[in-house]
Amino acid sequence: MRVLVKVAKGVGEFVGELVGEAVLEALACLLVLGTLLGVGFLVIQGMRVSPAGTATAGGLFVLFAGYGAVQFLRGPERRGKGRLAAAGAGTFGALLVLAFLALYCSCW
C-alpha cells in the first residue's frame, strides 16, 4: 500500500511538472508573438502616418539598443554610470530575452 502511495505521488508530481512546463512554454510563445505582432502593428500604422518619422524612430531605437549592448557587455568596472546606460542595458537585455524566447519557441 505504501509503495502505491509513493508511485501515485511520483506520477502526480510528474504530471504537475509536465503541465506547468507546457503552460509556461505557451505563455512564453504568446509573449513573443504578441510583442512581434504589436511592434509590427505600430510600424505599419506609423508608416501610414509618417514614413520618415517611423524610420527615424526605428533607427534611433536600434542605436539605443546598440549603446545598451556596449554597456551590457562591458565589464562591471568599465560600465557606464547613470540612468541612460542603465536604460540602454535594460533595453538590450529585454531584446536579448525576447530573441532567445523566439528561438526557443516551437510554435512557428
C-alpha positions in Angstrom: 0.0 0.0 0.0 2.9 2.4 0.8 4.5 1.7 -2.5 1.3 2.5 -4.3 1.1 5.9 -2.5 4.7 6.7 -3.4 4.0 5.8 -7.0 0.9 7.9 -7.1 2.8 10.8 -5.6 5.5 10.4 -8.2 3.1 10.3 -11.1 1.3 13.3 -9.7 4.5 15.3 -9.4 5.5 14.3 -13.0 2.1 15.3 -14.4 2.1 18.6 -12.5 5.6 19.4 -13.7 4.7 18.5 -17.3 1.5 20.6 -17.3 3.4 23.5 -15.7 6.1 23.5 -18.3 3.6 23.3 -21.1 1.7 26.3 -19.7 4.9 28.3 -19.2 6.1 27.5 -22.8 2.7 28.5 -24.1 2.9 31.8 -22.2 6.4 32.5 -23.5 5.2 31.9 -27.1 2.3 34.2 -26.5 4.6 36.9 -25.1 6.9 36.7 -28.1 4.2 36.5 -30.7 2.2 39.3 -29.0 5.2 41.5 -28.9 6.1 40.8 -32.5 2.5 41.5 -33.6 2.3 44.7 -31.5 5.5 46.1 -32.9 4.5 45.1 -36.4 1.2 46.9 -36.0 2.8 50.0 -34.6 5.3 50.1 -37.5 2.5 49.6 -40.1 0.4 52.4 -38.5 3.5 54.6 -38.2 4.4 54.1 -41.9 0.9 55.2 -42.9 1.1 58.4 -40.8 4.8 59.4 -41.3 7.3 57.1 -43.0 10.2 59.3 -42.3 9.4 59.6 -38.7 8.9 55.9 -38.3 12.2 55.1 -40.0 13.9 57.7 -37.8 12.4 56.3 -34.6 13.3 52.8 -35.6 16.9 53.9 -36.3 17.2 55.7 -33.0 15.8 52.6 -31.2 18.4 50.4 -32.9 21.2 52.9 -31.9 19.9 53.0 -28.3 19.8 49.2 -28.2 23.4 49.1 -29.6 24.5 51.5 -26.9 22.9 49.3 -24.4 24.7 46.3 -25.8 28.0 48.0 -25.4 27.1 48.9 -21.8 25.8 45.4 -21.1 28.9 43.6 -22.5 31.5 45.8 -20.8 32.9 44.6 -17.5 31.4 46.0 -14.3 34.4 48.3 -13.7 34.1 49.9 -17.2 30.3 50.0 -17.4 28.8 53.5 -17.8 27.1 55.1 -14.8 23.7 56.8 -14.9 20.2 56.3 -16.0 20.9 56.3 -19.7 23.4 53.5 -19.5 21.1 51.5 -17.2 18.1 52.1 -19.5 20.1 51.1 -22.6 21.4 48.0 -20.9 17.9 47.1 -19.8 16.5 47.6 -23.3 19.2 45.4 -24.7 18.6 42.8 -22.0 14.9 42.7 -22.8 15.6 42.4 -26.5 18.0 39.5 -25.8 15.4 37.7 -23.7 12.8 38.1 -26.4 15.2 36.9 -29.1 16.1 33.8 -27.0 12.4 33.1 -26.4 11.7 33.5 -30.1 14.4 31.0 -30.9 13.2 28.6 -28.2 9.5 28.9 -29.1 8.3 25.9 -31.1 5.0 27.5 -32.2 6.3 28.8 -35.5 
